[in-house]
Amino acid sequence: MVSTENPFKINVPDEKLELLKKKLELTTFSDELEGAGREYGVPLTDIRRLTARWRDGYEWRKHEALLNAELPQFTRDIEVDGFGTLNVHYVHKKSEVVDAIPLLFVHGWPGSFIEVRHILPLLTEASSDHPSFHVVALGLPGFGFSEAPTKKGFEIRQYAELANKLMLSLGYNEYVTQGGDWGYAITKLMAVNYGQKHSKAWHTNYPIATAPTLKDRPLAYLINLVSKLTPEEKAGLERTAWFFGLGHGYSAEQSTQPQTLGYALTDSPVGLLAWIYEKLVNWTDNYPWDDDEVLTWISIYWFSRAGPAASLRIYFEANKAKPNMFLTPLPSKIPAGHSYFPKEIFKFPKRWSNTPNLVFESDHDSGGHFAAHEKPGELVGDLRKMFGKGGPAFGVVPGKTGYA
């Protein structure tokens, strides 16, 4: 593939900063019931505090400069079959180790390329004790500073196609992948569509499974029937039930009427803040979010190239193309790895897994949905074990062991 890579620096126009401040100054806050806490949604005290900080104390230029200094960013045109050319934004940092393992990191919603920030220096670190990686973190089309599709029907197949073509355009004909949330769905499909030839192994911190039935997996069904749930498994299923019962409404709206919601998130910065902040808190494991950390995360959505509404459409398109795709097993012949964090939004007993060629599993006693951000050391440690010397996927990319 031939396409031109262009260095990229985030540089939000001053007029966008001024408009944001004006909108924040005109905010009308919702009322709140006495003693509501978090039961009804994000507490009013949190939103008032964050809004005041965003309006009067938060310095976007400072955080913009930090992102530009820490993350080597680029854009490149990628042609997607039936959808023309999209200009995509990505982070690309090579290790000093020539034979480092090419790794594609794919984020989800409500994340962005910023999710690679904490793991990037660890992954690229050179050492005789563990493998090193050349890291590419794709900004999904419609997220952050990547161009959004303008035609209907851009679903998981297209995201997977674009991600594979990006890696090929960078000279990585063979690579491994890591992702959670939508990154799980995209890299799983890459394992099927581009497995063995290009995608050589994949790892996720978002393992999805369904209870085996007598019809689809009789042996697993019988084993599950006579197996008692451990305390950890009970807690995991309770977490899953909480998510489906009390934390899943956003997905139903984004999967069915994203345009309607998009008007509110595009017009109201405080609406966007509340919509995403709720997930940052509820989906993590008591992670100590700093206010500026939250506001940087939200600001990337507010200043995104296509606007906040564009990031919602992946739900609609994926659901329309293949309902319940997260729960649908897909055959893959390449090695797979799972990391389990207790406060992930889905948490199933490991014996329910129907991931083919699952060669690596690792349990953690803390951590939630945004593992790369919350638990960078643990996630990178798992990748080092899976792909390092003695690991089940060592040498899976020919000639790229990760060691000098």
QUIMOBEL-V537402 format. One record per run of one state. SS is the DSSP state (H for helix, E for strand, - for the rest). FROM is the first residue (numbers start at 1). LEN is the number of residues. If there is no record, write none. Layout:
BEGIN
{{SS	FROM	LEN} {SS	FROM	LEN}}
END
This chain:
BEGIN
{{-	1	4} {E	5	4} {-	9	5} {H	14	12} {-	26	18} {H	44	13} {-	57	3} {H	60	11} {-	71	2} {E	73	8} {-	81	3} {E	84	10} {-	94	7} {E	101	6} {-	107	6} {H	113	11} {-	124	9} {E	133	6} {-	139	17} {H	156	14} {-	170	5} {E	175	5} {-	180	2} {H	182	12} {-	194	1} {E	195	1} {-	196	3} {E	199	6} {-	205	13} {H	218	9} {-	227	4} {H	231	16} {-	247	2} {H	249	8} {-	257	1} {H	258	10} {-	268	1} {H	269	14} {-	283	8} {H	291	12} {-	303	5} {H	308	14} {-	322	3} {H	325	3} {-	328	7} {E	335	6} {-	341	2} {E	343	1} {-	344	6} {H	350	3} {-	353	5} {E	358	6} {-	364	4} {E	368	1} {-	369	2} {H	371	4} {-	375	1} {H	376	12} {-	388	17}}
END
